[in-house]
Structure formats: structure tokens, C-alpha cells
Amino acid sequence: MKNLSKIIVFFAACLILFNACTNEEDYKLKYVGIYDFTIYRQTYRMFDNNSITYDTMYHTGVINLYKLEDETNNFFQSNADACNINSALTIHFLPDTHITTEVATNGVFYLKTYPTASSQTGKFNEDGTTKFIVDFWPSHAFHDTYTIVGVKR
């Protein structure tokens, strides 16, 4: 009978430990999946007589849990080496194009910056949509902004 009690306590402890280890990831799982993305691009070029061009693109992409190797060919490299794996996602919003981002439990992206004035912001909404902005401002002569709206399938 004593051994049975020890076994029950052991399995209960394992269950509690397993549950504690997976809870951090649980909040991100609701964002993982296939999305229909609409990408609005605005480009400003001072050297082209201050021209501004607009483009709209559509893509069915995917949002996955983050892996360290997702930093390879990341569309928006950060000044940090990598995201926190416990709070990050990878968003494939155009063919062969993805970003990595850290997401708070309320669905808001952590601000991601680059040494220039470039930034990446966004959030997930409770209705299964997301909106994020990838803003490149490498110089006063060029400004490229991607506003991406995604609807989960």
C-alpha cells in the first residue's frame, strides 16, 4: 500500500510539472494556424521626386511556434540575437518571407526595433484576426511600410 501511495504521488508530481512547463506555450497556440493575409505596402523615395507608391498583395500564409532557426532570412532582423522562445511566433505572410515576434499573453506584439528608425508592432485580436506593421526607415530618403492584416481560417 505504501508503494502505491508513492507511485500516485510521483505521477501527480509529474503531471503538475508537465502542466507547468506547457502553460507558457498554451496562450500562443490559439494564434498558430493558416491565415489569409492582405499586405498593404507604401514606399517613399525622396530620390524619385518624393514619390510615394502603393501596392496591395494577398497571400495565404501560416503562423507557427518560433524556432531559433527562424532567425535565418528573417524579413525584419532585430538588434537582438533571437526571440524568447517561450513568447515568440514566426509569421509567414508572403512567399519565402517571414518575421519573428514576441507576443504577450494579451496578444500584443512586443516592440521590435532595429538601430535605424525601423520598427515592428502588432497584435492579435479575439476575433481571429491580426494586424501588424513592419516599418523600414533606413534613411531620410527611403521609407518602406508594410501593413499586414491576417484572418485566421
Protein Blocks (a to p, Z undefined) as FASTA:
>chain_A
ZZmmmmmmmmmmmmmmmmmmmmmmmmmmmmgccdddddddddddfklooiacdddddddd
ddddddfklmgopabacfbfbdcfklcccddfbghiacdddddfkopacddddfblcdcd
ddddfkopacddddddfbfkbccddddddddZZ
